């Protein structure tokens, strides 16, 4: 799967749900110091609202004597080509060592990252027209950088020297103090050191320590070679959208009762839980990053009682992730590399009864904390969920856990979950189509089985799957629990099914579609009290019943390479009185557990044609009660009988027109002593006429 790089396009919003407001979040590199909506040019492109850039030719302030200005992208401007053309018709100048944002006087100015305020003062208390005027400087020790906010009209009490401030905390208001020449704007500057600004004419502004937060994107060598070290590009949002790197303050509470839209390319931190009420719709636009934090992130969740509409795109997905996940949205817990994300960092997205959720192009990962009782990135406890092109990853147990409702998953990815891609053991309808499952069920609790998905039918689950693939999981198959099939069920898809001890209840039908592979782990019994229909119509789409260790059919389902091979006696199919079973173009191999046969008939009827019976621990088919009819089929060598009838009537065991591995037919000491001894039949089996060559 593809994760977003460190420099992502995101603004940032923090939902502080322990208090009725939204706050900024802390994460690696910088968010905007002003709201893009306050920029004079609207913040609609990468030049908008910026009067002046850092000059890469010689950012030496008043000491610069050149007439050349070089922007971060390699564009060179001179007096003859008009320096004014480097922004939206507003003058920028040679020698500039910061970025000037065109905002009106009194515009709120925010810290771009958490840190410690070093200075909050006039650069020259005796000359208010000098230099930066009123400024605030903040040391960001976790990143080894300082930031400066200059030409302010006022500072706030948050920004007193020595105070610690959080990302996006209000530190002042823009103005035109110092040498702003009467033009209201914010001068923003970055240093690669813990600097002290003095009233000295040039040295006091520490030009030599300045760096450009845009880094260098020119095709030639950066003329200001020290700029790239050690930072490069420092905004949260990659070019050309740096001015999207902003956070909005909004009021909120534990329960969202009015509909709300979370903006594109912003980051929202949910702290201590958020509930979308039944009266509200939460819309999340493309590129948004939702992180789960708070005093105890492992118990932080998003609960949907109303509507959730996630509108990611293929190039700009929405993320739901851990606050420790710095790869998207940056270092929100502001600890640099001290923590890394892991399975179960947060609780879950819970979809309650009557909720409606649509998720498109999203990545949901690191959820399912084991202490919550629900161990999944997404918990469907009712309602309706449609997820398309969405990744469910790195959960403590399952990507999706379904108790009830309707869940439709299309063209999605399940990867790196500790146990299963999905777990469905309740009621409702689960549909999974054209999706991939990989690298799950291999680490932590519950490893060595599962990995793709778990299904239990006791409560009437309706599971539909088509066009899915499963690789590198503990089991590259759907695990079907030890339970009863209490409704009509159809198995389809190219992903194998691995049932536990499973019972088809009386009056219910399990239909196995052509091409399906059913594999059994050791000591498994498949009880048929109702009806089993395994009726393929062509040899190119056969149905297989075989061992989990049989890699020749359905691939390496237990994902162990060649370290295990199939053995007889792994499983048995047991029919009961009143049952009905059909096997057409099917293969039964490596059975014989307990009942010592691939197929043990203890009642009911079995009709089979074009079927292969092979590699049992004792008998291929054993008839204790019921009626068997098998035709145009192939029996391969068995240790005891290919067909054994313990009854005393040949009318109960019709095995005519079959291939017994030899033109001489099956061996029976009383009726065909010259037959093939590897495919013997007991008395009371009607086997003549038999085929003298393998059926086509």
N, C-alpha and C positions, 0 to 999 in steps of 0.2 A: 504494500500500500504506500501511497505517497503522502508524506506529512509536509506541512508548510515550513518554509525556511524561517530563520530567526527574524529577518527583517520583513515582517508581514504588513499587509495593508490593514490597519485597524486603528480606529479611535477607541476610547475606553470609557465605559460607564460602569460604576460599581453600585450594586444594589446592597445597601447596608440595611438589611432587614431586621437587625436588632434595634434599629432606630428608624424613625419615619423619614428617611431621605436616601438619596443615592450619593455615593462618594466616588472619588477617583480610586484607581487601583495602582499598586506598585508593580512595575515590571521593567524588564531590561530596556535600557535606552529611553528615548524621550517621547512624551506626548506634547501636544501644542501648548504654548504658554498663554494663548488666548483662544477664545471660541472662534472657529472659522466663520461663523455667521456674523461676527462683528468686523471682519476684515472689509476694507473699503471696496474690494473688488469681488466680494461674495464667496471666495474660497472654492471656485468651481474648477480651477486648474492649478498646475504646479507653480505658475507665476503669480496667480491671483493674490492680491493683498500684500505683496512683498515689495517694498520700495527699493531695498538695496540688499545685495548679497555679499558674501565674503569674497574679497579679491584675492585670487590665488597668485597673482603676479607679485605683489608685495603688500601684504596686509599690515602696514606699519603706521596706520593712522596718519597723523599730521606730518610724520617724517617721510611719508611716501612722496617722491617727486616725479614718479612716472605718470604718463598719461594713458596707460594701458590697464584695463580691468579684465581679468580672466575669471569666468564663472566656473562652478564645480563641474559643469558638463563639457568644459573645454572651449566654450564660446568666448572669443576674444573681442573686446570692445575698446575702441580708441576714440579720441576726440573727433577724428575724421569720419568715423562710422557711427558717431553719436552714442555716447554711453547711455543716453536715455532709452535706447531701444532694448536694453537688457531686461526691462520689466514692462509693465503696462503704461508706458509713456511717462513714468515718474522717474525723476533723476536718481541714478545710482552712480557711485563715484569710485575712482581709483583709491586704493589704500584702505578700504573698509574691512574691518576685522570681525564684523558680526552680521546679523540679519535684522533688517528693519521691517516691522509689521505695521501696515497702514491701518490704524484704529483711531477712533475718536477719543478725545480726552475723557478720562474716567472709566475707560474700559477695564473690566476685571482682568487681572494678570495672575496666573497660576504657576506653581512649581511644576517643572516638567518631570521630576522624579523625586522620591523621598530623599531627605538629607538633612544637614545641619546648617542653619543660617549662620554665616560668618560675619556678614556686614549688612546693615540696614540703615543708611545714612546719606547725607550729601557727600559727593566726592570732595567738594571744597565748601566747607561751611561758610567761608567768608566771600565766596564768589559763586552765586547760584546760577550763573551763566556758563560755568566751567564744566567741561567734560561730560560725564554721565548724569550730572545733576543728582536727583534722588535715585538711588539704586539699591538693589538687594542682591547679595551674592550667596550662593548655597553650595556647600561641599557635599558631593555624593560619593562618600568613601567606598561604597560597594562597587563603584565603577571607576574610581580613580579620576573623577572629573568634577569641575566646578561649572556652575552656570550663573550668568549675570543678567539682571533685568533692569534696564536703565531708562532715564528720562521720565521717571514716574512722577505723577502728581502727588501721590501719597503711598505710604506702606500701611500694612495692617498690624495688629497686635500679634498675629500669628508669626510675623516675620521679624520678631526681635532677635538681635544677635544672641546666639547660643541656643535658640529654640530648635527643636526637631520638627520638621514639616513633612507631611505626606505628599505623595504625588497628587497634583491637582488641587492642593490646598491653596486658598486665596492668600497671596502675599502682597498685593498692591494694586494700584490703578494707574493706567497709562496717562501720559501727559506730554509736556514739552519742556521739561526742566533741563538745565545744562546747556550744551551747545546744539540743541535741537533746531535752532534758528526759527523758533515759533511754530514748527510743524509737529503736530501731535502724532506720535507713533511710539511703538515699543522697540527699543534696541535690545536684541537678545544675543548673548555671546557665550561661547563655550571655551573652557580652558582644560588643558590636560594636566593640571596641577592644582593643589590647594593654595589658591592665590590670595594675596591681600592687595586691595585697590587703595592707592594713596592719592594725595592731591598733587603729586609730581606730574609735570606737564605730559610726558609721554611714558616714561618708565612706570609711572604709577598705574597705568592701565594694563600692564602686563601683556603687551601685544605679542611678545615672543612666545608666550604660552598658549596663544589662541589656536583653536582648531575649528575646522568647518564641520558642523554636524551633518552636512550633506556628503562629506568625504570627497572623493574625486572619481568622476565618471568619464573624463575625457579620454580620447583614444591615444593621445600623446602622454608623455611623462608629466606628472603634476609639477608645475614650476615651483610650487611651495611644497617641497618634498617632505617636510616634517608633518604635514597635515594628517596623513593617513595613520600615523602612529599615535596611540595604539588603537584608535577607534574605527576609522572609516565612517561609513554611513551610520547615523545614530538615531534616526527616527523610527517609530514603531511601524509606520506605514511606508512601503517602498515607493520609489518614484513611479509614476508622477503624482502620487497622492499623499505626500508628506503632510499637507495641511488637513488631512482627515484624522490625524493622530490626536484626537481630542476626546475629552470626557464631558458629559453633561451632568449637571446637578438636577435631580428631579426628586419630588416627594414620593414616598411609597410607604407601604405597610406590609405586614405579614401576608395579607390577602389582597390580591389585585382584583378590585371589584369593577373597574372601568377598563375598557379595551385600551391597549397600549401597543405602540410599534417601537421595536428596538432597531436602531438605524444601521444601515450598511456600514461595514468596516469599523465597528465600534466593539469595545470589550465590556461585557457586563459581568460583574462578580456578584454571585448570589451568596449571601452570608446568612447562615442559620435557617434557610428555607424560604421558599416562595410558593404560594398557592394562587393559581389562576382560577378565580371563582366561576361558578356556572353562568354568571352574567357577563363574563369578560372574554375577549379574544386577545391573546398575545401573538403578535406578528413579529417575526425575526427576519430581517433582511439579509441579503447575501453578504458574506465576509464577516459577519458578526462573530465574536468569540465570547462564549459564555463559560465562565469559570466558577467552580464551587469552592468557596472559602469559608470564612467565619471563624468563630472561636474553636469549633470542632468540625473541620471540613468533612470528616467521615460520617457525620450525621446530617449533612446539608443536602437538600433535595429540591427538586422542582415538581410540584404536584399540579396536575391539570384536571380541574373539574369542568372547565368550559371548553375553549378552543385554543389549540396551538397550531400556528401556521409558520413553518420554517421554510424560507425561500432562498436557499442557497443556489449557487450555479456550479457548473462543472469546473469553472476556472476560479471561482470565489466561494468555496463552501462555507457553511456555518459550522462552528466548532462548539461542542460541549465537552469540557475537559477539566482536569485538575488544576488547582491554583499553583501547583508545583510544576506544571507543564510550561516550560519557558520557550518551547519550540513554536508556539503560536501565542501571540499576545505578549510575549516576553516574560520577564521575571516579576510576576505580579506579587509574589510574597517578598520581593525585594531582598533576596538573600544570595544573589549572584548564583553560584553553582553549588551552594550548600545542600540543596535538596533536589531530588529528581522525581518525576512522577512514577507512580506504580499502580498496580491493580488494586481497586478498592479504596482509592484516595477520597472518594466522595460516595454519597448514598445512591441515588437513582433519580431518573425521571419517571414519575408515577402517573399513569393515565387512569383516572377513576371512571366509574360507571357514568354513562351519558356524555363523557368527554368526546371530542372530535379532534383528531390530530393529523396533520399532514406535514410530512417531513421530506424535503427534497434537497439532495446534495448536501448532506451534513456528515460530520465525523463526531461520533459519540464514544468517548473512551475514558478509561481509568475509574469507572464507577463500580457500583455493586459491593459496597463495604460489607464484610461478612457479619458485622455486629447488628445489621439492620433487620435481619430475618428475611430480607429479599436481597438476593445476591446477583443483581443484574444492572447493566447500564440503563435499560428501560424495563419498567414493570407495567404490564398491561393488566389492570384489574377491572377491566370493563371498557365500554365505549368503543370507539373506532380509531384505528391507526392505519394510515397509508404511508409507507416509507419507500422512497425511490432513490436510487443512487446514493445510498447512505452507508457509512461504515460504522459497525458496532465492534469496538475493539477494547482489549486489555481490561476486561472486567475481572473482578475477583472470582466470578463463576460463569455467568452467562451474558451474552450480548443482549438478548431479550428473554425475559421471563413472562410467561403468559398464564394468567389464571382464568380469564374470561374475556368476552368481547369479540371483536373482529379485527384481525391484524393481517395486513397485506404488505408483503415485502417484495420489492421488485428491483432487479439489477443492483443489488447491494452486496456488501462485503462484511464477512464476519472473520475477524483475525485476532490472534493472540489472547483469546479468552481462556481463563484458567481451566474451565471444565467444558462448556458447550457453547456453540454459537447461539442456540436458543434452547429454552426449556419450556415445554407446554404440557401441563398435566391437569388442566381444568376443563372448562366448557368453552363453547364458542368456535370460531372459525379462524384457522391459521393458513395462510397461503404464502408460499415462498417460491418465487420464480426467477430464473436467470441470475442467480446469485452465487457467490463464491465463499467457501469456508476453508480456512487454513490456519495452521500453527496454533491450534487450541487443544486443551486437554493434556498438556505436556509438562506443566509446572505447578507446584503447589498442591493444595488439598484436592483429593479426588482425581489424581492423574492416572493415566494408564488405560483409560476407557473414555468413551464419549469423544467430544471435540467438535462434532458437526451439529447435532441437535438431538434432543430427547423428546419422545412422544409417549404419552399415556392416554389410553382410550377409555378408562373406567367411567369418566364423567361425561362422555359423549363428544369429545373433541372431534372436530372435522378438520383434517390436515390434508392440504393439497400442495404438491410440489412438482415443478417441471423445469427442466433446463438448468439445473444447478450443478456445481462441481465442488469436490472436496479433496484437498491435498494436504499432506504434512500434519494431519491431526492424529491424536492418539488412535481414534477410529475414523476412517474416512467413510462414514456411514451414519445413517439415522439410527439412533438407539431407541428401541421400542421397549418400554418397561414391562416388568412382570405384572400383567394386568389382564383384564377382560375387555374384549371388543364388544361393546354394548350397543353399537349402532352400525349401520352399513358403512364400510370403509373401503377406500380404493388406494392402493399403493401404485405410484408411478414415479418416474424420474430415472436418471442414470446413476444417481447416488444410491448405493446399496442400503438395505434395511437389515439391522441386526436386532431381532427380537429376543427378549428374555423368555421366560416361560409364559407363553401367551395362550389365551383361550378365546376362541370365537364363540360367543354366546349363542344359545339356541335361538333360531329365528333371525339371526344376523348373518350378513354376508361380508366376507373379505374378498375383494376383487383385486387380483394382482395383474397389472397390465403387461402386455408384451415387452420384453427387454429388461424387466426388473430383475435385480439380483437380490436374493435373500440369503444372508449368511448367519451362521449360528456360532456363538461362543460355546465353550465346552459345557456339557450337562444341561442342555436346553431341550424342553419339550414343547411342541407346537400342538395344542389341543384343539380339535375341530368338533365342536358341538353343534355348530350351525352349518354354514355353507362356505366352502373355499372354492373360488373360481380362478384358476391359473391357466387361462385359455388363450395361449398365443395362437397365431394363425400361420406362421412361417418359421422356418429354421433360422432365418437371419435375425429374428427377434425372439429368441428363446427366453424362457423364464428359468432361473437357476435357484436351487436350494442346495447350499453347500456350506463348507466350513469357513469360519472367519479367517483361517490361515491359508485359504486357497487363493493364491495370487493370480492364478491362470484365468480367473473369471472376476471381473469387476475390479481388478487391480489389487494393489497392496493395501487392503482395507485396514489391517492393524498396524500399518506403517512401520514395519520392522525390517524392511528389506528382505533378505533371504534367511534371516535367523530362525524362522519357524516354517514348518511345512505342514500341510493338512494331514490329519490322521483319522482313521475310522472311529466311530463311536462318539462323535461330538454331539449328536442331537437325534431327535426322533420326531416324526409326525404321528400323532395319535388321533384316530377317528373314533367317534362315539355313536351310540345308537341314535338314529334320527338325523344324522349329519349327511351332507352331500358334498362331494369333492370332485373337482374336474382338474385334470392335468393334461394340457395339450402343448406340444412342443416345449416340454419342460425337462429339466435334468435334476435328479435327486442324487446327491453324492455325499459320502463321508458321514452318514448317519449311523444309527444302531445304539444310541444311548438308552440304557435301561431295558427298552423293549426289544433290543437287538435286531432292529430293522430300520431302514430308511423310512418306510411307511408301515405302521402297525395299525391294523384295522380291528377295532373292538366294537364295530357296529357301523351302521350307515352304508352309503354306497360310494364307490369310487369309479369314475369313468376317466380313462386316459388313452391318449393316442399320440404317436410321434414323441414319445417320452423315453429318456434314458435313465435307467436305474443302475447305480454303481457304488462300489467302495463302501459298503456297509460293514459294520463290525461283525455281523453274523448273517442275517437274511436281507435280501433286497426288499421284498414285501412279505409281511406275515399277516395271515388272515385268521383271527380268532372269532370274529363275528361280522356279519354284514355281507355285502355283495361287491365283488371286484370285476370290472371289465376293463381290460387293457389290450390295445391292438396297435399294429404298425409301430411298435416300440422296440427298444434295444435294451437287452440285459447284458451287463458286463460281469466279469467273474466276481463271485461272492464266496466267503468261507464256508457257508452252509448251503442254503437254498437261494436261488434267485427269486422264487415264489414258494412260500410254504403255506399250506392250508391245513389248519388244525381241525377243521370241520370234516364231516364225512359225506359231503355232497359236492360233486363237481359243478353243480349249477351255481354255486356261490363264488367260484373262481374261474372266470373265463379269461384265458391268456392266449388266444389264438392269433395267428398271423403276425407273430413277433419274431425278431432276430435274436438268437441266443448265442451269437458269437461263432457259430459253426453251421454248415449246411446240414449237419445231422440232427440239429435241434437240441433241446435240453436233455440232460441225463435224468433218467428215472430207472431204478433197478428193475422195476416190474414191467414198464411199458416201453422203455427206450434205452436199453443197456448200452447202445453204441452212441448215445448222445454226448454232448459236451459236458464233462464232469465239473467244469468250472461254473456252469450255469445250470445247476440241477433244479428240479422241481419235485415237490413232495407228491404223494398220492392226492387224489381228488382235485387236481388242477387240470383244467381242459386246455391243452396247449397245441393240439393239432387242429387244422394244418398249421405249420410254422413256415416262416420265411427261410429261404435257402441263401439269401444274401441280405446285406444291410439295407434297410429302407432308405429311399431317396427323399 
